[in-house]
Amino acid sequence: MRPLAVLNGPNLNMLGRREPELYGRVTLAEIERRCTLLAGELGFELFLGQSNAEGQLIDWVHQAYETSSAVIINPAGLSTRSVALYDALRMLQQPVVEVHLTNVFGREPLYRRLLTAAAATGFLAGFGAEVYELAMRGLAGRVWCEPESSAAAGSPATI
C-alpha cells in the first residue's frame, strides 16, 4: 500500500450545508468515504485531514514529506493567500495534486490567483466532489507514486 495524504483546508467541513448551489450537497464525510473505498481499489493507504487552521495544514504537509508517496490538497481559501502553505508544498519531492470543487477561474477575481497551485504537480477543478477521485486515479496511473517496494511504502500513513 502506498501512503497518500488527502488534506482539506478551511470551511470544507461545512460542505453540503455551505452554499450548496455552488459547492453541491455532498459532505466532506461522503467525499472521505468515497476516497477510502477507491483507495482500497488503487492500493493507497489514506491519511484524511481537514483543518480550518493554516498551521495544522502546514504541519501535515511537513509530515507528508516523510510518510506519504503523494499528497492531494484542497487548500480552499488559503490557495489565494498562503505563502507559508505554498512554501511547505514546494519542499515536497512527492507529487502534489491541488483540487477545487468549483472552477476557480470562472469565479470572482479574488479566487483566480492561486499561489499554492504553482507548487502542485497537477491541478483539477470544477468537477465537484469527483475531483478527489480523479486525482487519486491520476496518481495511481502515473509513475509519480513510489512503488510498493520502496522504503516509503513501509512507512505508516498516519500523519
C-alpha positions, 0 to 999 in steps of 0.5 A, spaced: 500 500 500 502 506 498 501 512 503 497 518 500 495 524 504 488 527 502 488 534 506 482 539 506 483 546 508 478 551 511 470 551 511 470 544 507 467 541 513 461 545 512 460 542 505 453 540 503 450 545 508 455 551 505 452 554 499 450 548 496 448 551 489 455 552 488 459 547 492 453 541 491 450 537 497 455 532 498 459 532 505 466 532 506 464 525 510 461 522 503 467 525 499 472 521 505 468 515 504 468 515 497 476 516 497 477 510 502 473 505 498 477 507 491 483 507 495 482 500 497 481 499 489 488 503 487 492 500 493 493 507 497 493 507 504 489 514 506 491 519 511 484 524 511 485 531 514 481 537 514 483 543 518 480 550 518 487 552 521 493 554 516 498 551 521 495 544 522 495 544 514 502 546 514 504 541 519 501 535 515 504 537 509 511 537 513 509 530 515 507 528 508 514 529 506 516 523 510 510 518 510 506 519 504 508 517 496 503 523 494 499 528 497 492 531 494 490 538 497 484 542 497 487 548 500 480 552 499 481 559 501 488 559 503 490 557 495 489 565 494 493 567 500 498 562 503 505 563 502 507 559 508 502 553 505 505 554 498 512 554 501 511 547 505 508 544 498 514 546 494 519 542 499 515 536 497 519 531 492 512 527 492 507 529 487 502 534 489 495 534 486 491 541 488 483 540 487 477 545 487 470 543 487 468 549 483 472 552 477 476 557 480 477 561 474 470 562 472 469 565 479 470 572 482 477 575 481 479 574 488 479 566 487 483 566 480 490 567 483 492 561 486 499 561 489 499 554 492 497 551 485 504 553 482 507 548 487 502 542 485 504 537 480 497 537 477 491 541 478 483 539 477 477 543 478 470 544 477 468 537 477 465 537 484 466 532 489 469 527 483 475 531 483 478 527 489 477 521 485 480 523 479 486 525 482 487 519 486 486 515 479 491 520 476 496 518 481 495 511 481 496 511 473 502 515 473 509 513 475 509 519 480 507 514 486 513 510 489 512 503 488 510 498 493 517 496 494 520 502 496 522 504 503 516 509 503 511 504 502 513 501 509 512 507 512 505 508 516 500 513 513 498 516 519 500 523 519 
